[in-house]
Amino acid sequence: MIRCFFTFVAIFCATAARADEKSTDILRKLEREVASWGDYRVDFSITADGQKVEGSYWVDGDKYAVRTPLVEVYSDGTTRWEVDLGEKTVVVDAVDPTDRNPMANPTRLFDFLDDSHTHRFVGSAVIDGQRCDRLEITDGTDIVDAYISASDRPVRLVYSTSYLDEAIVIDISQIAAHAAFPVPKLDYPGFEVIDFR
């Protein structure tokens, strides 16, 4: 389920686009809000195919760490280590700074103001008791609905695509600005290491 999500997001993010004025204004405010966090932590859950996975990720400049119960990812901004705790593997690869997949580069999860996205304001919704602006961001085929709170914080991202039966939902439960970056654990005795560098 997690790998299916990552594959979809990688495809979704390689697209061309344009935008309306209200959605551009909301996304500019979101961009400023994210910039104000400095180093930060996001607690999230991903729901797809009837399964829910909770986790956290940290961003410190170009460095990031992602932790879920089965997968951990660490990057120093140049090299990326993906640890599959179930399969007992560590995949090491070079970081692609242009990759928009949140597990490959979560530093850009809320970065929608560029030529690769078309976005428009489609109304308001209440998510977990918060009134949110709903933006539709698309590549012409696949869609992400972004729910942004009145305080310019992302609350939910819903990814829909033609090749999955149901949407993938990312709920953001907490954002901690200026959060301490976790110490990466890069020594996993007994794990197979696959190095693609």
Long-range contacts (C-beta under 8 A, 24 or more apart in sequence): 1-46, 1-48, 1-49, 1-51, 1-53, 2-46, 2-53, 2-68, 2-70, 2-71, 2-103, 4-48, 4-49, 4-164, 4-168, 5-46, 5-48, 5-159, 5-168, 6-101, 6-102, 6-103, 6-104, 8-142, 8-159, 8-161, 8-163, 8-164, 8-168, 9-100, 9-101, 9-102, 9-159, 10-99, 10-100, 10-101, 10-104, 11-142, 11-161, 12-139, 12-142, 12-144, 12-159, 12-161, 13-99, 13-100, 13-101, 13-116, 14-100, 14-116, 14-139, 15-116, 15-117, 15-118, 15-139, 15-140, 16-115, 16-116, 16-118, 16-139, 17-115, 17-116, 17-117, 17-118, 17-119, 17-138, 17-139, 18-118, 19-117, 19-118, 19-119, 19-120, 20-119, 20-120, 20-121, 22-120, 22-121, 23-119, 23-120, 23-121, 23-135, 24-113, 24-119, 26-121, 26-133, 26-135, 26-148, 26-152, 27-112, 27-113, 27-119, 27-135, 28-113, 29-148, 29-152, 30-110, 30-112, 30-148, 30-152, 30-153, 30-154, 31-110, 31-111, 31-113, 32-152, 33-151, 33-152, 33-153, 34-110, 34-111, 36-177, 37-175, 37-177, 37-178, 38-177, 38-178, 39-178, 39-179, 39-180, 39-181, 40-175, 40-176, 40-177, 40-178, 40-179, 41-174, 41-175, 41-176, 41-179, 42-106, 42-109, 42-172, 42-174, 42-175, 42-176, 43-172, 43-173, 43-174, 43-175, 43-176, 44-170, 44-171, 44-172, 44-173, 45-170, 45-171, 45-173, 46-168, 46-169, 46-170, 47-168, 47-169, 47-171, 48-164, 48-166, 48-167, 48-168, 48-169, 49-165, 49-166, 57-102, 57-106, 58-179, 58-181, 58-182, 59-106, 59-107, 60-181, 61-107, 62-95, 62-97, 62-107, 63-181, 64-105, 64-106, 64-107, 65-181, 65-182, 65-184, 66-103, 66-106, 67-182, 71-103, 72-185, 73-103, 74-184, 74-185, 74-186, 75-105, 76-184, 79-197, 80-104, 81-184, 81-186, 83-188, 83-191, 88-188, 88-190, 88-191, 88-192, 89-191, 89-192, 89-193, 89-194, 90-186, 90-188, 90-191, 90-192, 90-193, 90-194, 91-194, 91-196, 92-193, 92-194, 92-195, 92-196, 92-197, 93-195, 93-196, 93-197, 94-196, 94-197, 102-170, 109-157, 110-154, 112-137, 112-146, 119-146, 127-155, 127-156, 128-155, 128-171, 130-155, 132-156
